[in-house]
Amino acid sequence: MSYDAIFTLCGVVAELIVAAVIWYEWEGGRLDLFLTDADQLADDRNAIYKAYCGLPQSDLRIRSERFKLLLDADTEGTILNPCHKNIRLLSRVGSRLPRVWWLRRTPLDWHIPVLMWVILAPYIEERRKEAGPSYADNFLRYALKSTGRLLKQKRDTWIIRDPDRARNQNVTITRPYLVNIKKDLEKSLKSKG
């Protein structure tokens, strides 16, 4: 091999290394954007949790259906607007999940997309039927990946904590229910409308 070929090969390898570093920094930037967005809308989510936990205690699916009826009747947008903002936020975060597996872990360990799916599943499914299957698609992908991460934890319950501490009507999500959520999300993502 000639010196020119070796020099050219070294240049190509150096360019690939530079490209890899730039890509890695870009992925890190996506993670930084997640961390910036993660705290947004916390007050809106608390309003959603408060309304959801305040519904009559029942099976989670029934409670979520009741929450959808609450949204349908919300002509002022008191709860509906925070729900739409959170759907958009989680869709945006879901579209920016880092592709590098060790950077991806941080956003997937965040339980919010799963809790929001538990609460909003009937509403989102209805909107997907009306608007098409691409509605909230990135949110669903994000919730699915987060559900998988939660199922890897060595625990059997997760709690939606009632912000109204005087009422203290927390909602418990069990492992079998979480397994069903994962199946529902997979089915919804495969649906073409």
RATA-V46055 format. One record per residue. RES is the residue in one small letter. PHI is phi in radians with two decimals (none if undefined). OMEGA is omega in radians with two decimals (NA if undefined). Layout:
BEGIN
res=RES phi=PHI omega=OMEGA
res=RES phi=PHI omega=OMEGA
END
This chain:
BEGIN
res=m phi=none omega=-3.10
res=s phi=-1.40 omega=3.11
res=y phi=-1.12 omega=3.11
res=d phi=-1.09 omega=3.12
res=a phi=-1.13 omega=3.12
res=i phi=-1.11 omega=3.13
res=f phi=-1.08 omega=3.11
res=t phi=-1.12 omega=3.11
res=l phi=-1.08 omega=3.11
res=c phi=-1.08 omega=3.10
res=g phi=-1.11 omega=3.12
res=v phi=-1.13 omega=3.13
res=v phi=-1.07 omega=3.12
res=a phi=-1.08 omega=3.11
res=e phi=-1.12 omega=3.10
res=l phi=-1.13 omega=3.11
res=i phi=-1.13 omega=3.10
res=v phi=-1.07 omega=3.12
res=a phi=-1.08 omega=3.13
res=a phi=-1.11 omega=3.12
res=v phi=-1.13 omega=3.11
res=i phi=-1.08 omega=3.12
res=w phi=-1.08 omega=3.14
res=y phi=-1.10 omega=3.10
res=e phi=-1.14 omega=3.08
res=w phi=-1.10 omega=3.09
res=e phi=-1.08 omega=3.08
res=g phi=-1.08 omega=3.07
res=g phi=-1.11 omega=3.07
res=r phi=-1.08 omega=3.10
res=l phi=-1.15 omega=3.10
res=d phi=-1.06 omega=3.09
res=l phi=-1.11 omega=3.07
res=f phi=-1.05 omega=-3.09
res=l phi=-1.11 omega=3.08
res=t phi=-1.19 omega=-3.11
res=d phi=-1.32 omega=-3.00
res=a phi=-1.00 omega=-3.08
res=d phi=-1.57 omega=3.13
res=q phi=-1.12 omega=3.02
res=l phi=1.12 omega=3.12
res=a phi=-1.06 omega=3.12
res=d phi=-1.14 omega=3.09
res=d phi=-1.11 omega=3.12
res=r phi=-1.11 omega=3.09
res=n phi=-1.08 omega=3.08
res=a phi=-1.12 omega=3.11
res=i phi=-1.13 omega=3.13
res=y phi=-1.05 omega=-3.12
res=k phi=-1.10 omega=3.12
res=a phi=-1.14 omega=-3.12
res=y phi=-1.17 omega=-3.12
res=c phi=-1.19 omega=-3.14
res=g phi=-1.36 omega=3.10
res=l phi=-1.22 omega=3.12
res=p phi=-0.98 omega=-3.12
res=q phi=-1.13 omega=-3.10
res=s phi=-2.92 omega=3.02
res=d phi=-0.95 omega=-3.08
res=l phi=-1.04 omega=3.14
res=r phi=-1.14 omega=3.11
res=i phi=-1.14 omega=3.13
res=r phi=-1.08 omega=3.13
res=s phi=-1.16 omega=3.06
res=e phi=-1.12 omega=3.09
res=r phi=-1.12 omega=3.12
res=f phi=-1.13 omega=3.09
res=k phi=-1.07 omega=3.09
res=l phi=-1.10 omega=3.07
res=l phi=-1.07 omega=3.11
res=l phi=-1.15 omega=3.14
res=d phi=-1.09 omega=-3.11
res=a phi=-1.57 omega=-3.06
res=d phi=-1.43 omega=-3.12
res=t phi=-1.27 omega=3.13
res=e phi=-1.47 omega=-3.12
res=g phi=1.39 omega=-3.09
res=t phi=-1.03 omega=3.12
res=i phi=-1.86 omega=-3.11
res=l phi=-1.05 omega=-3.14
res=n phi=-1.09 omega=3.05
res=p phi=-1.04 omega=3.10
res=c phi=-1.12 omega=3.13
res=h phi=-1.08 omega=3.11
res=k phi=-1.06 omega=-3.12
res=n phi=-1.25 omega=3.06
res=i phi=-1.08 omega=3.11
res=r phi=-1.12 omega=3.13
res=l phi=-1.07 omega=-3.10
res=l phi=-1.21 omega=3.04
res=s phi=-1.18 omega=3.13
res=r phi=-1.13 omega=3.11
res=v phi=-1.10 omega=3.13
res=g phi=-1.07 omega=3.14
res=s phi=-1.31 omega=-3.10
res=r phi=-1.93 omega=3.12
res=l phi=-1.00 omega=3.11
res=p phi=-1.03 omega=3.14
res=r phi=-1.55 omega=3.10
res=v phi=-1.38 omega=-2.97
res=w phi=-1.03 omega=-3.08
res=w phi=-1.35 omega=3.01
res=l phi=-1.47 omega=-3.09
res=r phi=-1.20 omega=-3.06
res=r phi=-0.94 omega=-3.07
res=t phi=-1.03 omega=3.13
res=p phi=-1.19 omega=-3.13
res=l phi=-1.35 omega=3.07
res=d phi=-1.37 omega=3.10
res=w phi=-1.38 omega=-3.01
res=h phi=-1.48 omega=-3.04
res=i phi=-0.98 omega=-3.12
res=p phi=-1.05 omega=-3.14
res=v phi=-1.22 omega=3.13
res=l phi=-1.07 omega=3.14
res=m phi=-1.17 omega=3.08
res=w phi=-1.16 omega=3.11
res=v phi=-0.96 omega=-3.08
res=i phi=-1.29 omega=-2.94
res=l phi=-1.80 omega=-3.05
res=a phi=-0.89 omega=-3.13
res=p phi=-1.07 omega=3.13
res=y phi=-1.16 omega=-3.13
res=i phi=-1.13 omega=3.13
res=e phi=-1.08 omega=3.10
res=e phi=-1.11 omega=3.12
res=r phi=-1.12 omega=3.11
res=r phi=-1.16 omega=3.08
res=k phi=-1.20 omega=-3.12
res=e phi=-1.35 omega=-3.01
res=a phi=-1.69 omega=-3.08
res=g phi=1.94 omega=-3.02
res=p phi=-1.20 omega=3.11
res=s phi=-1.44 omega=3.11
res=y phi=-1.08 omega=3.10
res=a phi=1.04 omega=-3.08
res=d phi=-1.01 omega=3.14
res=n phi=-1.19 omega=3.05
res=f phi=-1.09 omega=-3.14
res=l phi=-1.11 omega=3.10
res=r phi=-1.08 omega=3.12
res=y phi=-1.11 omega=3.12
res=a phi=-1.10 omega=3.12
res=l phi=-1.10 omega=3.14
res=k phi=-1.14 omega=3.12
res=s phi=-1.17 omega=3.09
res=t phi=-1.06 omega=3.09
res=g phi=-1.03 omega=3.11
res=r phi=-1.14 omega=3.13
res=l phi=-1.11 omega=-3.13
res=l phi=-1.18 omega=3.08
res=k phi=-1.38 omega=3.11
res=q phi=-1.25 omega=3.13
res=k phi=-1.58 omega=3.11
res=r phi=-2.65 omega=-3.08
res=d phi=-2.07 omega=3.12
res=t phi=-2.45 omega=3.02
res=w phi=-2.29 omega=-3.01
res=i phi=-2.08 omega=2.86
res=i phi=-1.64 omega=-3.03
res=r phi=-1.41 omega=3.13
res=d phi=-1.19 omega=3.10
res=p phi=-1.10 omega=3.08
res=d phi=-1.46 omega=-3.04
res=r phi=-1.16 omega=3.09
res=a phi=-1.18 omega=3.13
res=r phi=-1.33 omega=3.07
res=n phi=0.87 omega=-3.12
res=q phi=-1.90 omega=3.14
res=n phi=-1.07 omega=3.12
res=v phi=-2.00 omega=-3.11
res=t phi=-1.78 omega=3.05
res=i phi=-1.90 omega=-3.10
res=t phi=-1.67 omega=3.12
res=r phi=-1.01 omega=3.12
res=p phi=-1.03 omega=3.10
res=y phi=-1.16 omega=3.11
res=l phi=-1.12 omega=3.07
res=v phi=-1.08 omega=3.11
res=n phi=-1.15 omega=3.08
res=i phi=-1.04 omega=-3.14
res=k phi=-1.04 omega=3.11
res=k phi=-1.11 omega=3.13
res=d phi=-1.09 omega=3.13
res=l phi=-1.12 omega=3.11
res=e phi=-1.06 omega=-3.13
res=k phi=-1.14 omega=-3.14
res=s phi=-1.12 omega=-3.14
res=l phi=-1.21 omega=3.11
res=k phi=-1.39 omega=-3.10
res=s phi=-1.14 omega=3.12
res=k phi=-1.78 omega=3.10
res=g phi=1.87 omega=NA
END
